[in-house]
């Protein structure tokens, strides 16, 4: 009797074990790194671990009821999970997001860029493959000697059918409830695919798509116009400036105030000293961004277009999805205003589709790494070389027209290709690490190179401003980082600082002439920065500026990671009514931003000079 009960329990125990193995395998395939895997398997994330196992168990149980064997379900789900894991691995390494239902509407676009996608392999990848093959042998044995005997037991089969019905009855409310909750969560807090796992993330996307039915073009435009009209009522009249300064913008790769990590680390010298010297001569604040540790193109897209990418899916690539035609932008505004417009990026112009996107944003010229006159390496092409290139273009520009130069640095980027060694990476500054970080030698070397690179970025900025002080033409420099380094959260945690600090970067506005009026330094979202610069310089405002002024008035900080209202309170401090109101606002934002970006023929005049 006792042995019979054990035998009856073998099938459900085997199915749960299979589910756990399949979950581990897809995690190993998707996230090529020990840190992400161990973080996902941590005690704090047990809800999503069990959720994944529960989903797989239900599917495996269904296969067993249909086939009366435990091997077929494992093989089928293992093969499909393997393919799904590989695709997720490539998307994760490109966009830091897993596959969603909306990706099926973008298959043609995915195929176009698929050749550039990378599949990252690590120890866990081989563990997944070996474990899958070995475990099939175990399940075949179980089928031959245990499940086969149970398959002929009619009462047992009926019991399995009833158990499947009960399990489905429990699963459906869980999936529906979590799916609907995820819509709210993704609009109001940072719930990312590395936390949920690729399977649950995909399941949740089913509900987001249903909940977020897009506006028609007319509905989206009406929503947009509401904000424009609000902004016109809020905006104070600019005293139109007669000065048309050169505008040099530098978006510095992963630039961050690394002194915020003191307590977790100490430095042999201050990496921020050169940057702080320049800050004394200009205006500086915190720029809140929609990305952390990667996806540079989101922040630059926000600055250039004034669109908040919180209104897009976190795995979107705006330069690839919305540039079949011209897109209105700050660059186009300045070109229309008589500026020469130039973009510089010291990397391959095909990366993030910039060679297509920049001309359609209004840039007359684009200089990538192959067209640069200066090529000194400091990891990648150094910020000093980028500064030399900016100075060269400044000196060779049309003297009858002011210059708008938008540059994106690359030097402090982590190795872009898997296993790639950065050339001549800096290591001038010695870093001492708190033992609580638990860093190995490779991580310590990378952090030391990064911190040393940040110091060189500040020195390159100072070199540019010192040069511009010798020039007669009025010139403004706008300098900001695109995101924090990917280790920011762990170091902030060790030194007991607020994790909100990981979702902002410093910005600086500097001029070589008397351009500053009354100081009004603000902490703002990246999508508002170009409007803020225009207000400071007394430029005529356009529809997109009024739109951003209205957005800023209601929620001065609005990113995937942080929401702050006009009273200075963050989202967790909102009342239930205020949280619901913000949810409706965020849903509206997602609907009209995505729709209008897909219809540039409607928005073609939003950056046009009045």
Helices and strands as residue ranges (DSSP letters): H 2-30, H 34-40, G 43-45, H 46-67, H 71-95, G 101-106, H 107-113, G 114-116, H 123-142, I 143-147, H 148-151, H 154-188, H 193-196, H 198-211, H 217-234, E 246-252, G 258-261, E 265-267, H 273-279, E 283-288, H 296-305, G 309-311, H 318-321, H 330-336, E 340-345, G 351-353, H 354-361, E 365-367, G 369-371, H 383-396, E 403-408, E 431-433, G 435-437, H 441-468, E 475-481, H 488-494, G 499-503, E 504-511, E 524-525, G 526-528, H 529-537, H 543-554, E 557-558, E 563-564, G 571-573, H 576-597, H 600-603
